[in-house]
Amino acid sequence: MATLIDGKAIAAKVRAEVAAGVAEMKAKHGLVPGLAVMRIGEDPASKIYVTSKRKVAAELGFHALEVHLPEDVSHAVALERLQALNVDPAIHGILVQLPVPKQIDADSLLAALRPEKDADGLNAVNAGLLAQGRETTLPCTPWGVMRMLEEIGFNPMGKRAVVVGRSILVGRPMALMLVNASATVTICHRKSNLPEEVARGELVVVAAGVPELVKGAWIRPGAVVIDVGMNRLADGKLVGDVEFAAAAERASAITPVPGGVGPMTIAMLMKNALQNAQRTLRR
Ligand code: GUN
């Protein structure tokens, strides 16, 4: 039976580190780091996520701001609001919550975000720096996964890592972070032979958004399994992208859903916002 990786406990540790960093920044430099979260429209999941991001930011001592724009706002107006945050000296981190309504071009909005203020590493300049293996602001969820691996003492160096999913939010940056950590990485998607590829992984990270896509029987005995999925079934049950009970029989360590990767995303967002503010002091 696999060890459970306790995302709640690791996230609490990260939040405590950030709170200490914020307090030090205030005491030594009189600077309060600011985080702005932009939410466009009424996506119900985004509303819950953004409320919780703002709440955690305030608890850790940030100046926390939510900019909420209506469902039918034009791209031009959204861009204008973003540009105002770009030049606001009280704001060090900006996040545009995805998804955005149809009339908004998410790519061009993210491109307009000043890379130094990007709080979740989705701006193309930061994504490019990650691809080149250079220091940058990292996307929160995959960075949270890297932190979990560190906390359980799993070093990806030389290991076969299989990433299922190729989104800009998780799969792609996850694969790059693992390459930068010297793992041998396979990225899988809907055209891949999943059972065959997953079976090779000493580390398997799944971010596909499909309930229980990865079967327990595919898991290589002793593998570390990280499930980024969060799917609500018709009966109200919350499940990940991995068939948990069967996978836990074979894995050496596995993340539960909920209580695994989920809590890490917000904690790493806070770390990014603090780092952005710290970098302004070094310039
Ligand atoms: N939507 C769901 N997760 C995220 C995230 O981590 N960042 C952003 N910007 N949008 C999201």
Residues whose N, C-alpha, C, O or C-beta is under 5 A from the ligand:
A	BS01	GUN	V96 Q97 L98 P99 D120
